[in-house]
Amino acid sequence: MTIHSALRLTPIALSLLLCHGAARADDLVLQRVLIDGSRASQLGIADSANAGSLTQKQLEMRTVYRPGELLEAAPGLIATQHSGEGKANQFFLRGFNLDHGTDLRTSVDDMPVNQRSHAHGQGWTDLNFLIPELAARMDYRKGPYSARDGDFASAGAASITYANRLTQTTGSASIGQNGFARALLAGSPEAGAGNLLYALEAMHNDGPFTRPDDYRKVNAVLRYSQGYANNGFTVSAMAYRASWNATDQIPQRAVDDGSLGRFDAIDDSDGGQARRYSVSGVWRRTGAEQASKVNAYVIRNQLDLYSNFTYFLNDPVNGDQFSQPDRRVTSGVDATHTWHGHGTGIKADVTVGLQLQNDNIFNGLYNTRRRERLSTTREDHVVESSLGLFAEYQVRWSEKLRSVAGLRADSYRFDVRSSDMTGGAARSRDHQLSPSLNLIFGPWAQTEWYLNAGNGFHSNDARGAVDRAAPAPGLARTRGLEVGMRSELLPKVQSALSLYRLDMASELVYVGDAGNTEAGPASRRTGIELSNYYKPFKWLSLDLDLAFAKARARGAGVAAGEERIAGAVEGVGQFALSVDRGPWSGALRLRYVGARPLVEDNSVRAAGSTTMNGRIGYRLANGLLLEIEGFNLTRRRDSAIAYYYASRLDGESAARDDVHFHPIESRSLRLTLVKKW
């Protein structure tokens, strides 16, 4: 059975297709499903209360300051920034300060975005190459309950799929305050038996900082596709280049005494350059009895990052700036095959999969002064290889009972050659089995109930895994339990509620003076999440998402009264209103990030922050759209991120412990003109 990529499917028809047809939602990707902007029902489809899928129309309605904020479409997930715009985002989810992506598995077009054994932080997730206008779909799920996800997915996983075809060629031009300018051209003309999609983006942004970010990026996508999303193939090439200055976090004491403004920098030579190039291909075949998918990719990432978080603490003469270059080539192959059982009275799907990835990495840590290298702390050549095998068995036992049982096996090989190793190379291996079970009951009165349990893991930095003096486990196990419900009992309302517990064998701890992470104690997180979507009219929708979490360190090494996990956000919330009526469209989004401890004994805390962003659009004649976007409309002076550690300013006689923060951006407006033809 083939499905035209522009076919209109109602949520009920889509559900019936997935129940009686060829594949699960993971296997059958409909990139051009049009559902009038409303959220598709997940009853009978999702395996948990925390999983969901967003269409292209829903993603278009979001107002994002930076591309990584598109992930905030997943309820409870926060993306922010503590440095220059080209740096990877800082993420929060389920009581985790995820740093730059650890424990949040992210992929774009089936290519992993998380970078293992990175120079700056494990799981580095740089989404600045993302072009939001090409995003046709985003799938998300939280917790280690799927055998398909693997590394970094303990807190959650988000997958963005680009469109194969655009309904119209699109050109847009934007200007805004703080030196913002952006231009985009994208289209997908027919080419032979298929389509050739192209997109070219150029952008500049200074931000509100005294030392302008001068963020410059060029981004390009070229894709050839034949067939349909479930029966066809694509070959894609992507290229991204960027450079920027960075205003890193600053000490609160300097702002309080007036010697430093909120948007000032201490070391105005911080910043970086990034490059990403990739070639990938996806092949799919779907029939009544079987479904297959194979994708392969090669990604080259380059990063030069200059940071100074402690100023003059370690070197009173030259300062504490350090450089973290990272060069890597990541290659991999993912393959899945599903058998569909019919005619036995019980509908069952069996899926097996293979995920093979290799990272060839060159990175280092150097002491620098105004980006000039002074000395070498370490240089490393890391080859990290992994093989993941999984099997998943989905059974519909009756109209009121489904189950999904999975088993995943992962094997990792770490090979490190370091400048500070007297014996040359060091090697280690680690492996893990990760079972999972999902039980789905109902629906009764348009309500389903879920019980989820599973094991997952995150990989640690290879350099720690081979360290003979203080070895860290190569793979840190997580165990999750969750109970939830999803209901559409109330007319035009979709609600989901979940309660979870997640135990982690080794917490990753942020180290302020080094700007990286290291393995820490075990931890437990418990929490509750509530998501609501209300569409009273075709032209109006409202979202309300709330999440609360309790994060505590555990184990013999944790002192009494010091169980808090620094940076673990205790509550987040979002309220959004979207309108699309006649020539007018618009959205208003209120986002709250709660208070959090900055030290383990909870004696120093960061206050919560609240921001409001909005957008108004008007459709003119001849395919023209005029939009105005506004960010931080209420002019809040909150912090985007805060840490507590010791630093020393120029002229200070000794180090001082202090809160160091990065401010949210000041109010700014952007004007965009879009032409479609």
Buried (B, 14 or more C-beta within 10 A) or exposed (E): EBBEBEEEBEBEEBBEBBEEBBBBBBBBBBBBBBBEBBBBBBBBBBBBBBBBBBBBBBBBBBBBBBBBBBBBBBBBBBBBBBBBBBBBBBBBBBBBBBBBBBBBBBBBBBBBBBBBBBBBBBBBBBBBBBBBBBBBBBBBBBBBBBBBBBBBBBBBBBBBBBBBBBEEBBBBBBBBBBBBBBBBBBBBEEEEEBBBBBBBBBBBBBBBBEBBBBBBBEBBBBBBBBBBBBBBBBBBEBBBBBBBBBBBBBBBBBBEEEEBEBBBBBBBBBBBBBBBBBBBBBBBBBBEEEBBBBBBBBBBBBBBBBBBBBBBBBBBEBBBBBBBBBBBBBBBEBBBBBEBBEEEEEBBBBBBBBBBBBBBBBBBBBBBBEEEEBEEBEBBBBBBBBBBBBBBBBBBEEEEEBBBBBBBBBBBBBBBBBEEBEEEEBEBEBEBEBEBBBBBBBBEEBBBBBBBBBBBBBBBBBBBBBBEEEBBBBBBBBBBBBBBBBBBEEEEBBBBBBBBBBBBBBBBBBBBBBBBBBBBBBBBBBBBBBBBBBBEEEBEBBBBBBBBBBBBBBEEEBEEEEBBBBBBBBBBBBBBBBBBEEEEBBBBBBBBBBEBBBBBEBEBBBEBBBBBBBBBBBBEEEBEBBBBBBBBBEEBEBBBBBBBBBBBBEEBEEBEEBBBBBBBBBBBBBBBBBBBE
